């Protein structure tokens, strides 16, 4: 995940901002009949690694490492991450990958397992080097048209938003009524954090030439190993620089990706977990304290609106100026909360609650 991975002259640095695709399936053709109990060892998790590689090849990336538990399979990719549940798949890819081109192969394999799509969410930040992207990622309108070709006919239709002048892009489509397997707990959150202008001393830990050679050494020295203490971790160090980490705990997952070069420094953190808002808030402080970025953006998805006001007030970082939160209702009733921070004071060691 370093700048050298892009062809010479293609762009001035590596594109750290990920494209994220999440597709949910139901185990029958009619979503309203999907109360069938999921066999955790079948459906999407039954796909052979060769089938997953075929899907990923269409997006121009590959598997470099893996980790599994009884709930899901996790894979570190040459460009970001893949998570496979029995009835859900999440793919994140960075660089100049063409993530959406993986959709036809993915849907073909899912159809072979008698699975039908019941929901899709796609998100990404603003590319650092948009000129390096290829179709359909050259423009968000093209991405929406591409996605609508596959998911626009779902019962709720689709919605697409370009937030804060393009800082964040989100597309969502959902079948109605919601299948049983698509209704998460009201305390289930998916949090995506994107960070630029990473603290130089922190970023230096992810260059092998500076002394740390293994991913584990980088995880420990940077403090990443202490962020998710209850999770099983699979980390990976790239040559000559760059770092990726997937972590799983039951049906929860998290992932971190770091592009440390000064001219394109970027890091991301994502977690999907059933937890309390206080725990999620404390986790974001750990992330900001470790990475000490110049800018952060938070995208928080939850199924219900029960804590909408509390969520809006939850994330405030000392030394950073915060934008007003943006709320969007997505198909199927989910809520997206988005806001961003810009550093206004030097924060050396600790991010404190206002």
N, C-alpha and C positions, 0 to 999 in steps of 0.2 A: 504493500500500500504506500509506495513512495513515488516521487515524481518521475523516477527513471522507468516506471512501468508504462508510460505513455510514449508513443513514437516521437522521435526527435522532431521538433518543429511543430508538433500538433498543438501544443499549448504550453504556457509558461510554468505550469505546475500540475500536480496531481489533484483531481477532483475528489475531495473528501465527502461532499454532501451526497447522502444516499438517496436512492429511490427505494420506496418500501411498498410492497404489494402483499395484501392479506386477502385470501379467498377462503370462504367457509362453504362447506358442502353439507348436504343432507343425504341420508342413506336410503332414500326412496325418491321417486320421480316427483311426488307431490309434497312440497314442504310442510303442508299442514298435517301430514300423516307421519311426521318424523319423530314420533315418540319412541322409536325403537332404541333399545339400549345399545350403546356402542361397545363392540368388542375391541378392547384397547390394543390388541395385537393384530388387528386387521385394518381394512380400508387403506387410507393413504400411507400408513406406516408399513404396509405390506409391500409397497413399491421397492423393487430392487435398487441398489445403488446405481446400477447402469441406467435405470429409468430416470432417476434423479439427475444423473450426469447429462442425460439427453435433454432434459428440461433446462438445466443450467447452461448447457452449451449454446442453446438458442439465445441466452442472455449474455453470452461471452464471459462466463466465469466457470469455476470448478471447485470441487470439495478438496480441502487440504487437511481437515481433521474433524473428528466426530465425538459425540458424547450422547448417551441415552439413559433414560430411566423408565419406569413402568408407564409414565404418562406421555412422554414425547421423545422425539429424536432431534438432536441439535447438531448442526454442522457449521464449522468455520469455513468460509469460502475464500478463494483467492481475492475476491472483492466482497467482503462483509459476511453475511450470515443467512442461514436457512434453518427454520424450525418446522417440524412436521408433527402434527397431532393426528389422531384418527380421522377427524373430519375438518381439519383446518391446516392451511399451510401459509407460512410467512417467509417471504424472500426479501432481503435487503441487499442491494448492490450499489457500489460506488464507481468512481472512475468514469470511463466512457461506455460502460456496459449498456446493453439495450434490454432492460428488464422486461418490458411489456412484450417483447418478442417471445418470451417464454410461455405466454398464456396458451397459445394453441396446443403445444405439446403437453402442458399440464392438464388442460381440460380433456384432451384425448385420453390420457392415462386415467384420469378420474372417471371418465365415462366407461372405460373398460372395467372399473370396479363397481359399476352401477351407482355412481354418485352423481348428484345434480347440484349445481351451484345454488346457494341461497344467500350469498352476500359477498361484497367486495369492497375493500378500502385501499386506496392508493394515496400516498403522500410523499412529498419531498420538499426540501428547502430551495433557496435560490442558488443556482449553480455559481461557483466561483469563476468557472470558465465555460460559459454557455456555448461559445463558438466551437467547442470541441465535441459537443454532443451530436449524435446521429438520430435520424428519424426512428421512432416517433417522439424522441425526447428533445427535439429542437424547439418546441413551443408547447406550452401547457394546453392550448386549444387542440393541438394535434394529439396530445396524450388523451384528452377527454374524448375526442372522436374515436380514437382507437379503443378505449375502454368501453364506450357505449356500444360499440359493435358487438361486444360479448356480454355486457351486463346491463345495458340500458333498458332491456325488456323485463327486468325483474319487477315484481309487483309494485314496489314503492317508487319505481323510476330511479333516476340518479340525481345527485346534486354535486356540483363542483364549485369550489371557492378558491379565489386567489387573494390571500390575506396580506394586509400591510404592504401594498405595492409589490407583491410578489415575494415577500420574505418566506411565506409558507403557502403550499398548494395542497389541496385535499379533494379527493373524489370519493364518493360513497354511493353504493347501490345495495338494496336489500329486498329480499322476497317478503311478501306479506300474505298471511300472518307469519310471524317469526317461528322457525322450527324450534323444537325444544332444546336442541343442542346449541342454539345460537343465543340463548338468553342467559347471560352471565349474572353473577351475584351483583347486587347493588353496590357492593364495596370492591368491585373489580375495576382496576384502572390500567390503562396503557399510557405510559408516559414516554415521550420522545424529547430528548434534550440535544440541541445542536450548538456547538461552541466553536468560535473562531478566535484568532489571536491568542493562542494558548501560551501560558507563561513559559518563557524560554528555558528556565531551569528544569521545569517539569518535562517539557518536550525533549530536552537533551537526553533523558533517560531511555528514549526509544530509538537511539542510534547505536548500532552495535560497535561502531568505531570508538565510542566513548567508554566502552568497557563491559557493559552488560550484554551477555551473549544469548541468554535464554529468555523465553517468555516468562517463566516463573520468576527469574531474577527481576525482570521489569515490573511484574505484578507486585512483588513484595516491596521493592525499592520505591515505587511510585505511590504506594498506599492503596492501590486498586484492590489488592488482596483483602483489605479490611473493610471495603465498602459493602460487600455482600457476604457476610461471614457464614450464613447458613446455606449458601448455594454451593453446588459442585461446579467446579470451574474447568473449562477447556480454553487455554490461552495459546497464542501463536505469535511469534516474532518474525517479521519479514526481513529480507535482505535488500539493501543495507540498513533500512530503517522502516518503521511502521509496526503497528501492533493491533491485534484483534483478540477479543475475548467473548466467549459465550458462557453463560452460567444458567443452571437449571436447579429447581427445588420443587419437587412435586410437579404440578402443572404450571408453575410459574417459570418465567425465563427472564434473562437479562442479557444485554450485549453491549460491549464497548469497542469502539474503533478509533484509532489515533493515526493521523497523518501529521508528523512532527516538523516537516520542513518549514522554515521561517516564512517563506514567500507564499505558502499555502497551508499554514497550520490550521488544523481542524480536528475536532474530536466529537464523538457522539456517544450518548448513553441512552439506552432504552430498557424499560422494564414493563412486564405485564404481570400483575400480581393482585391477589385478593388481600387487601390490607386496610389499615386505617389511614385516614388522611394525615394524621400526625406523623405516622411512620414514613409516609411518602414524602412529607415535607422535610423531615430530618434527613432523609436520603439525598434530597436535592442539595442540602447544605453540605453534605459530605462531598458530593460531586463538584460543586462550585469551589469549595475550599481546596480540593486536590488540584484541579485543573487551572484555576485562577485565570479564566479567559477574559478577553476584552469584550466579547458579546456572547450572550446566551439566548436561546429561544426555547420555550417550553410549549409542547403540544400535549394536552391531556385529554384522553378520551375516556368517558364512562358511559355505561348503558343508561342510567337513570339521571334525573335532574334533582334528586332528593337533596343533595348538598351543594347546589349550584353556587349559592352565596358564600358558603364556607370555603369552597374550592377557590373562588375568586380572591379571597383574602389570604389564602394560605401561603402564597409564595412571594416573599419579599426578602431581598438580599442587601445587606449593608454594603455601601460603597458602589451600588449600582442604581441607575435610573430605570424605572420600569414603565412600560407602556400600559395603557388601559387594556384590560383583558378583552378579548373578542370571543363572543359566544356564538356558536352555530349549532343548530339542531340538524342532525343527520338522519337519513332514511332509517326507519325502524325504531326511532325514538332516542337514539344515542345523542350525547352531548359532547361537543368539542370545545375546549377552552384553549385559547392561544394567547401568549404574551411574550414579550422579549425584554431583555435587560442589556444595558450598555454601561460599562464601567466608567465611573466618574471620579473614583479615588483609588489609590494604590491599595490593594488588599494583599497583605503579605502571607498571612498564615491561616486566618480564620474568617469565615463568613458568618456574620452574626444576625440573629433575628432583630428586626427593628423594634 
